[in-house]
Amino acid sequence: MTEYSTRRISVALMLAVSLFLASGCVTTTDSRFQRVADREQAVEDYVRLATAYIGQGNTDRARVHLDRAKELAPESPAVLSTMGLLYQADSEDELAERSFKAAIANKPGYTRARVYYGAFLFGKNRFEEARDQFAAASRDTEYSDRASVFFNLGRCEERLENHEAAVTAYRRSVELSRGDARSLLALSRNLVATGDYESAEYYYGRLTGLMQRNTNLRHSPESLITGIRIARHVGDLDREASFVLLLRNDFPNSLEYQQYKVLKVDGQ
């Protein structure tokens, strides 16, 4: 988070407090609804600040804001799930998992808690459990970043070697993201794994076209070995040779280059 963003949120917090205090002096028509709304906004701002500090690795500052949020709403799923992130950053895995579960138990429809918990489980190689959380999160049509949810669901299915299911999830991620590079590559890779080279070539073509239009995008060993597999299958020897040259020159020590040498020996 930028200094400007932090300052803006801090100002919003101070304004909310000032307005709350002023209301008691100016009018007697203050309602319980307004007080609840002020408290919810304060909790939201504290959680936003805490999340930003966690992202920056500043867990001490994050804890200060989360403690304030907990004072206002100790059972809030937003507070509990962000506490899980904080515990995770501090390598307190048991406490992190307990917080994520509490957030989901308090409000099963709070999708962000499921996303956080799914990422936590994936990081622990608990892919089936992570898949369940991302699958539940994917059903929330109002969630703002559904493309990432489906991408992570695809990652879980891929790790479980369920390539058909991975294709379904990655394809949805491509649709929702309007074709971002990581989803296009993941979809192409898994289509190759399922033997659907025609579809793989189509999506891989979209990926390379995107790379041509955006000079910030570069081939990775993963994208090159995927391109090699597709080019070899369709018999495009020139394109295969071009990808092989890039892989050998730019990533000679990569696992993907070792995979290519095996492909070459096996004649696959």
N, C-alpha and C positions, 0 to 999 in steps of 0.2 A: 504494500500500500504506500502511496506517495505521501510526502509531508502535507501536501495540500488536502488530500482526501482525509487524512487523520485529523487535520485541523477542522475540516468541514464537519465531520462527525462529532468532534468535541464541542464545536459551537452549537450543533443541534441539541446535544445533551444539555448544555448550559441553558439554552433557550427553553427547553422543555421544563427544566427545573424552575426557571425564572417565571414562566407563565403559570406554573402550578402554584407557586408562592403568591404571585400577584393576584390570582383569582380569589384567594381568601380575603384580600383586603378590599377588592373593588366590588364584588357581588356576592350575594348569598344564594345564587341560582346554580352553583356548581353541582353537577350531577355525579352519581357513582359511576355512570358510564364513562364520563370524561376522565375521571381519576383512573379507571381501569385502562382506558386508551393510552393515557400518559405513561402508565407503568409498563404496558406492553411495548410502547415505542422505546422506552429507556432500555428495556431488556434486549430488544432487537439491536439497538445501537451498541450496547455493551458486548453482545455476542459477535457483532460484526468486527468490532475492534479487536476482540480476543482472537478471532479467527485470523485476522490479518497479522497479528503479532506471532501467532503460531507459525504461519507461513514464512515469516522472517526469521524464525528460530529464537525469538525473544519470548521464552515461556514465562519468565518472571512478570513481564508486563501483561501477558495474556492472562495469567492467574489473577492479577489485580482486578481486571475487568470482569472476569468470570465470577469472582467472589461477589462483586457488586450485583451481577445479574442473579446469582443464586439467592442473595438476600431478598430480591424482589419476587423471584419465581423459581423456587427450589425444585419444583417438579416439571418445569418446562422442558419439552423434548429438545428444543434448540439448545438450551443450556446444558442438558445432560449429554447430548451427542457431541457438543463442542468440548465438554470436559473429557469425553473419550479421546478426542484428538489430542488434547493436552497431555493426558496420561500416556498415550501412545508415543508422543514426542519425547516423553521422559522415560520411555522404555518400561513403563508400568503396565504391562500387558493385561494382567488380571483385572486391574482397576479399569483399564480402558474398555475391555470387553463387558464388564459389569455396567459401565455407563451407557454403552451403546445399547445393550439389552434393555436397560431401564427406560431409555428414551423410546424405544420401539414398543415396549409394554405399555407405557403411558399414552402413546398415540401411534397405533400401528400404521396410520396413514401418513405419518411424517416421513416423507421419502428421503430427505437428506440424511436422516439417521441410518436408513438402510444402505444408502450409498457409502457413507463413512464406514459402516460395519462391514459391508461387502469388501471394500478396499483393504480393511484390516485383515479379514479372513484370507483374502487372496495373498497378501504379504506373508501369511503363515502357511501357505501351500494347502489351505483347507478349501480346495476348489469347489467341491460339491456344496458346502455351506455358503460360500461366496456366491455361487450361481443362484442359490435360492433367494438370497437378498437382492441381487440385481434383477432377477426375474420379477420379484414383487415390485421393485422400484420401477420397472419398465411399464407396469400397468397404470402408472400415474400419468395420464395424458396432459396434465397441467404442469408437470415438472419442467423447469426451464432448460435443462440440459439433457434431454432424453437421448440425444445422439451418443453422448459419453456413456450413459447407462447401458445402451445396447452394445457399444464397443466393449465395455468391461464384461458384459454377459458373454459376448463372443470369445473373449480371452479365456474365460472360465471353461467354456465348452471346448475350446481348442486344447487347453491343458488336459482336459479329460479325454481328448482324442475323439470327441463327438463332432467330427468335421461338418456333417450335414447341419447340425444344430448351430454350429459356429457360423456357417454360411448364412443361415437365416438371420442371425443376430447382426452380423456385420453388414448384410445387405440393408437392414433397417437403419443401421448407423449411417451408411452411405446416403440413404434417402433423406434422413433428417438433417444431416450435416451438409447436404447438397454437394457431396463428394469431396470430403477432406482427404488429405494424402494418406494419413495413417489408416483410415477405414478402407480406402481403395486398395492399399497394399495388403491389409489383413484379409480382405475378401478375396483378392486374387490368389493369395497364398493358399487359402483353404479350398477354393475352387480347384486348384491344381491337385490338392490332396484328395478331393473327391473324384478326380478324373474328368471334370467338366472343363476341358481346355478351351472350348469355344467361348464360354462365359468369362473364363479367366483372362483370355486375350482381350476381350472387350473392356473389362474393368482395368486391366493393366494398361491398355491404351489410353484410357481416361487419366490414369496416374501419370504416365509419361507426358501426356499433353499438358497436364497441370504443371509438371516440372519445367516444361519448355516455356510456359507463360510466367512462371515465378522463379526468378534466378536465385532466390534464397533456398529453394528446395534442391537437395542433392541426393544422388543415389546412395543407398546404404548397402552393406553386404547382403542384407535380407532382400532388398528390392532387386539386386542384381542376380542372385541365385534364382529368384522367382522368374525373372525375365529370361534367364538361360533355360530353365525348364520349359517355359512356354514356347520360346523360339525353337528349341530342339524338337519339341513335339510337332509343331506345325511345319518344320523343315526350313525355317528361315535361317540359313547358315551364316549369312552376313550379320544379321542382328545378334545371333548367338556369339559370334566371334567378337563383336564390339563389346558385348557385356562381359565376356570372359577377359578381355584385355583390361577393362576397367577394374574388374574384381582382382585380377592378378597384380596390377600396378598399384592400386589404391589400398587394397586390403589383403596383402599376401599372407598375413598371420591370422586371418579370420577363420572361424569355424566354417563359414560358407564356402571359402576357397577350398578347404579340405573336402567339403561335400562335393564340390564340383569335380575334384580330382577322382573321387570315387565314382561319380557319374561317368566320367570319361573312361575309366578303366572298365566299368560294367557295360559301357555302351548304351546306357539308358537315356 
